[in-house]
Amino acid sequence: GVLESLRDLLANRVASQGRGAGFAPDRLVSEDELQTALFALQGHVSEVADAAQREIRSAQALRDELLNQLNQGRPAGSPPAELTIEQGDTVELTARLFESLGHQLAVSSPGRAVLGGLQWPMLRAAVNDRGFFDQAEHPARQLLDTVSEAAQHWLDPNEGEPDAALVDRLERLVVEASHAQVIDPTWRADIEQQIALLSRKAHVAERRQIEAMEGRDRLERARQRATEIMGERMVKGTTPRGVLRILLERTWADVLALHILRGGENGEAFLYCLGITDQLLGRRPIVDGNKLRQDVERGLEHLGMHPSEAAQVAAGVFEPTDRQTDEGLTSTDVAVRLKQRPRLGEGTAHGEPVVPVVPTPLDASAQAIHDGFASLRFGTWFEFVQPDGSIALRKLAWFSPTTGRCLFVNQRGARTEDIDLTRLARLIATGEAREWKEQRMSIVDRAWKAVARNLRREGIRERMAGHA
């Protein structure tokens, strides 16, 4: 089993160290003494009011505190307590397991203090039942696994404010576990229920982000198309000047985009608007000047322009003058106003302007990766190497094959990195990002593997030092 192989690794490592001089079997601690001492120590945990002081203890620190507690209950003059080899191994392996779990959490995560608070109750469970090391379904081990997963996914301060209700529940768990004789299975069910609630919240947040991104993407494509149409018409017609040119290139192009969004390029409103464009460009004869002016005003009002402002703009287009009119505006004033007006979509969709995605040139390897994105699925997870060398897990919740715009979210459904498909291809090519395959192994099993790896490494180092 896991315990046997880990104890073998430990035995190899400590073989050279041997027992201390003067070791005597009569100093060995009985199981009852050990249980009493551990129960007393786990009771002290809840007395540490400040969570920040609940460090994850090293094997040496655990052993020292334990022996100190054991010696307090010994008759005066009796030899100091010693742990049996098996008890010592259990202490060592439990400490290493917790250190390994702690390494998987951010330094400032409140989850570290929770693990620190569970160290004595879990050591007691391990001493009580060796199945803690071997059996995946052991209640104490399952609880530790759930707590570690909760801390890793929901309490990382780098991913946003840790969920206060979950922190509170885990803090209560530490208090409950420190006063209990055995691990209560309802604790784990409680935490899982809270995590399920957070997962639902994350899903809702992600859906909202996706809808906003889809809206922005549709808007950008409509604006690009309207700009193309306006450009084609200007090339073929007479190129206008002054206020009319600014109106057509900016504001009227947005009116066209709005109609593309609402009814598509075959929609009646869009085609009618195109007829107005052609009259303004001189590509079609103006049948009724007043009607044309009214149509322009109505189009501007569609964009959200106030009727009085729309009338001023129309006056600037149809009666261009550099003298102040009755409204107090010259053509130059109207032109400046049009230039200052936010474009369609700016100031909406979470207040973000619709910035077109500008694809970056790719080398051959990145281009091959980009070509492979044809089979990319929504919901694919990626690992990104952060500037400090840590790994951030991000979900590609949505992307647009047309514009290359992407939406990456974290575990909590919050939007993260702004990366388009060409940049993603480059990051994968340089090894700064890679697709993440779901871990089949639980977080505790991964921690055990890391413990075994470290013990092997230490054993090799000690053997090499012995040969030196």
Summary of the structure (lengths in Angstrom):
residues: 468
radius of gyration: 34.5
end to end distance: 33.3
largest distance: 116.5
contacts: 1375
relative contact order: 0.09
helix: 63%
strand: 5%
